[in-house]
Structure formats: structure tokens, C-alpha cells
């Protein structure tokens, strides 16, 4: 399974550098300068490791790290900062950060830290009893979420199963699992306008980060 990394920084050149570094290792990298979009990644379980710039104008990195940790205990959080003082490091750890990388970011340091924390994330994944108990595959869960985000309207289980290449029972299990966690919403509707038992439809909640542009 490819590693999924997210990064938030108000400096677009830093994000371009991180994207280039991640691509050399075959890692999937999502980047943004919008805190709400970053938090949506966590809610939808789209990233394994999150890099957070400490100095940001809208929401400082310390606050964002704290909110991110509240949303996920298994996510690996790494702060990006130009400072490496002990006081700051202590604040970051107390907020929920696992590590920090000082700027300017060097390829060797970046790849070494990510490989190290990939093992930490894998260990936390193994301790996630809920997912293990339900037999949930992260790859399949992300596939279902990605397909739902591509749809312009809510879809039923048949539509999702066909789009993802899954059996109906499997698709239904993942859709219900995601709905129970609050990652997607379910609604009832008539079957193509015909009378009878309503069907259940599923959709990803609309937010500022995934709403269609006007």
C-alpha cells in the first residue's frame, strides 16, 4: 500500500519541494494552505502522515496539530519549523506532534524521517482494534471514498459497487462502516420515482474544500 502524506504550509514553494521529494520515493502527497481542507483529509482518513508548518497566518501550526490529534490518534504528525529550540519542541509534543523537521528541508533528512515514521504509523494501525475487528481494508475504504467524491449526486450501493468493482455485499459493508464513523452521509429516496420501499443513498458531506466551484 503506498504511503499517503499530507502537508500544509502557507509557502507554496515549500509545498512544491515536498511534492517533488515525495514523488522520488513513490509516495502520494496531498498539499494545501487551507487548514479546513487539511482537517477534512484527517476526517476522511486520507493521510497517514501529516506535515504541518508551525508559522501560518490563519491557524498556527500548534493549534492545527492539536485539532488534528483530537481527530486521530494513529496519524503521525510532524511539524515544519525554522526553529529547533527545546521550548518549542516541548510545546509541539504536548500538542500532539510526533516529531519536527527544520527548514530548509533537505531530501536526505526528509526521506529518513518519513521512512522512520512510516513504521510508527504501521504500528499504530495494528493497534486499531475497531478496523481489525471489522476486517476493513484501508485501500478499499479510500477507493470507496474517492469514488463517492467523484459523483455529483448521492448514489446507492449498486452504483458504488459497480464503480469500485466490488460485490454488493462488500460495498454495502464499507458504506455502512463509513456512515457509522460519520465520514459519509446516508439518505433515503424513492427508486427512480417508483412507489415502494425507498433505497438508501450515500454521499460525502459537502465542505469548503470539496464543494464545487461556482
N, C-alpha and C positions, 0 to 999 in steps of 0.2 A: 504494500500500500504506500503510495507516495506521501511524503510529509507535506502537511498543509501549514503554511506560515502566514501570519498577518503582520502588517506593520502600519503604524500611524505616526506621521511626522508632518509638521507644517511646512517643511522644506522639501519641495518636490524633487530637487536634485538628490537628496538623501534617499528618497523612495526609489528613484531610478537606479541608483547604485545598488540598493538592496535587491531590486528585481534582477539586475544583471548578475549579482553574486549568486542568488538562489538558482537562476537558470543554469549556471555552470554545474550545479550539483543535481539538477533534475527535480528540484523542489518546487512545489506550487506556491506562488506568492501572491497574496492579495494586499493592496496598498490603498491608503486613504489619508485624508487630512480632516475627516469629519468624525468626531467622537461617536455620534449616534450610529453611523454605519459600522464602525468598529465593534460597538456593543451588540449590534444585530448579528455580526459574524459569530459571536460567542453564544448568543441565544439559539442560533441555528446550528451550533456545533460545527462550524465550517473551518475552524483553525485549531491546530494542535499546539502551536507556539505563537505567542503574540509579542511583537517588539513595540515598545511604547516610548515615544520621545518624552523626556522629562519636562522640557520647556515648550509649552504650547499656549497660544493666546486664549482660546475659548475655554478649554478644560485642561488644567495642568496634569502632567503625567501621573503625579501622585494620586490625585483624585480618580483618574481613569483606571489606574491599576487597582485601586480599592474597589471600585464598582465592578471591574472585570472579575476580581477574585470572588466577590459576592455571588456572581453568576455561575462560576465554575471553579471547582476545587481541583480538577485534574489538569486544567490549562496551564502551560508553562508560560510565565510572564517574565520578560526580560526588558529592563529599562535601557534607553539610549540617552546618554548624557555626556557633556563635556567635562563634568566634574567627577572626581573619584574619591572624594573625602569620606572619612568614616561616618560622619554625622548623616550625610545624605544616604549612604549605603544602609545605615540603620533605619532611616525613615522608609526607604523603599522596601526593605524586608518586612517591616511592621505593616506596611500597606498591602503586602501580599506578593511582592516580586520574588522571583527565584534567583535572579542574577542581574547584572547590568554590563553593558558594553559601552566603553568610552569612545567618543568621536575624536578624530576622524576614524571611521570604521575601516579596518583592514581585512582583506579577504581571508587570510590565514586564521585570524582571531575569530572572525565571523563563522567560518565553517567548523572550526574546532568547537566553539560554544554550542552551535546548533546540533552537531553530532552528539555531544555530551547530553544535551537536554532532550534530544530525541529518545534517549534511553530512559530518562526520567519520566517523560510522558508515557512511554510504553509501560513502565512500572505502575504508574497511576491508573492506566487503562485496565490493567489486570486486576486492580483492586476495586474496579467499578462493578459492584455486585449486581446492580439493577440490570445493566446491559448484558452481563454474563448470564443472569438468570433467564432473561427473556430471549437469549440467543440472537441478539441484534448485531448485525454486521454494519460497521461504520460506513464502509464503501457503499453498501446498498442504501443505507439511510440517506447519505449525501446524494446519491443518484435520484432518489425519490424527491428530495427537496429541490434539487436543481431542475427537475422536470416540472414540478409544480410552479416554480418561479417563471418558467418559460411560458406557461399558459396565461392567456389574457382573461380567463374567467374560471370559476371553480369547476373541478372535474370529479367524476365519480370514480369508483375503484376500477371499473372496466377500462376507462380511459387511461388511468395511471398505469395499470398493469401492462396494457398494450404499449404505451410509450416507453416504459422501462424494460420491457421484455421479461416481465415476471409473471408467475402464476397468480391467479386471482387471490388465492388464499394468502400467498406471501405478501402481495401488495396491500391487502386489507390489514394484515398484521402490522406492517410498517406504518401505514396511515393512522391506524388507531394508536399505536405507540407514540407517534409524533404528536397526535392530537392530545393524548393524555399528558404529555410533557408541556403542552401549550405552545409548541413550535409551529403548528398549523391549526387552522380553524375548520370545524365541520359545520355543515348546514344541511337542512332537509329541503327537498324540492320535488315537484311532480316529474314524472318520467315523460319528457318531451310533451308536456301539456296533457297527457292522458290521465284519466282518473285511476285511482288505485293507490297502493302503498307507495309513499314518497321514497325517493332514493336519497342517499347520503352523498354530499359533495364536499370536497376538500380544497383548501386554498392556503397559500402563505399569507399571513397578515400584511396588509399594506402599511409601509412605514415611509419615512422621509428618504430612506436610502434605496428602496426598491419600487417606489411609486413611479409610474410612467411620466416622462417629461411632457409639459404642455406645449 
